[in-house]
Amino acid sequence: MTHKLELIYFKMRALAEAPRLLFHYTNIKYEDHMSWDYYDKEWSDVKPNIPFKQLPMLIIDKKHEICQSMAIMTFIENLAGINITEPILNAKANAIMQSAQELFMPLNPTVNFATGERFIKKKDDMTPFLLSRFEDLEKALKDNDKKFFIFDEPRACDFVTFHHLDLSKMLDLSIIKKFPRLEKFSEDIMSIKSVKSYLDKRPELIDVSVEPKLIIDGVPHPTGVKKT
Ligand SMILES: N[C@@H](CCC(=O)N[C@@H](CS)C(=O)NCC(=O)O)C(=O)O
């Protein structure tokens, strides 16, 4: 059965990124909407009526509103029929996914919004945590001896991890450079044809740490939750 899938988010490269990557990888058609275009209202007016008052949210068949990016990832995996059914492997994949997802804060807000001295302070403060978590992720990859975290083909946990690793390059490129196995993992994800074609055409995030903007249809827009 084909569902109508509408992903609602903001102008930022953050929690909608892994769902978008997984949609492209699994070749599942979906629509991508900015909150203000979808609802024709400011986010502050929309927020109180969203099930968990935050985005991204996936609307299925104009009826089911699914918040929480990890729930969206699990749904896409199930829909594509690539969910990991073996209980132990499934648990390991979930542990990877949650451990990568914990990188969200403060990495994603810092790269998307922080500027000047605040950017530098936040970067310096989070670097020990990033180094420690990257070390754990690198070890998990090495221990498993597969191309990706669970199999030789990527699953939801791989795309969540990829997103945060990829964003860390805009915080401080030298961090991932300390982890050659994670760099190889990133390159392997980026070289998947359907993923590469998405990465090549997604809005570019520019002027990080100065005045972050996304280039949407050739026009630079400041990151944020407001229509520009
Ligand atoms: N745990 C949630 C976090 C969602 C979240 O933090 N969303 C932020 C954007 S990345 C948001 O909606 N910010 C606007 C607001 O809170 O009003 C998830 O994984 O989806």
The ligand as an SDF file (V2000), in Angstrom:
LIG
                    3D

 20 19  0  0  0  0  0  0  0  0999 V2000
   13.2740   14.5740   20.2950 N   0  0  0  0  0  0  0  0  0  0  0  0
   12.7650   15.3540   19.1890 C   0  0  0  0  0  0  0  0  0  0  0  0
   13.3880   16.7390   19.2420 C   0  0  0  0  0  0  0  0  0  0  0  0
   12.7170   17.6870   18.2630 C   0  0  0  0  0  0  0  0  0  0  0  0
   13.3080   19.0870   18.3160 C   0  0  0  0  0  0  0  0  0  0  0  0
   14.1650   19.4150   19.1800 O   0  0  0  0  0  0  0  0  0  0  0  0
   12.8480   19.9180   17.3740 N   0  0  0  0  0  0  0  0  0  0  0  0
   13.2670   21.2980   17.3380 C   0  0  0  0  0  0  0  0  0  0  0  0
   13.9940   21.5990   16.0140 C   0  0  0  0  0  0  0  0  0  0  0  0
   15.4100   20.5660   15.7770 S   0  0  0  0  0  0  0  0  0  0  0  0
   12.0360   22.2020   17.3740 C   0  0  0  0  0  0  0  0  0  0  0  0
   10.9390   21.7940   17.0570 O   0  0  0  0  0  0  0  0  0  0  0  0
   12.2450   23.4790   17.7510 N   0  0  0  0  0  0  0  0  0  0  0  0
   11.1970   24.4660   17.8010 C   0  0  0  0  0  0  0  0  0  0  0  0
   10.4990   24.5120   19.1220 C   0  0  0  0  0  0  0  0  0  0  0  0
   10.8430   23.7700   20.0480 O   0  0  0  0  0  0  0  0  0  0  0  0
    9.5900   25.3290   19.2610 O   0  0  0  0  0  0  0  0  0  0  0  0
   13.0630   14.6230   17.8760 C   0  0  0  0  0  0  0  0  0  0  0  0
   13.9950   13.8140   17.8230 O   0  0  0  0  0  0  0  0  0  0  0  0
   12.3400   14.8450   16.8960 O   0  0  0  0  0  0  0  0  0  0  0  0
  1  2  1  0
  2  3  1  0
  2 18  1  0
  3  4  1  0
  4  5  1  0
  5  6  2  0
  5  7  1  0
  7  8  1  0
  8  9  1  0
  8 11  1  0
  9 10  1  0
 11 12  2  0
 11 13  1  0
 13 14  1  0
 14 15  1  0
 15 16  2  0
 15 17  1  0
 18 19  2  0
 18 20  1  0
M  END
$$$$
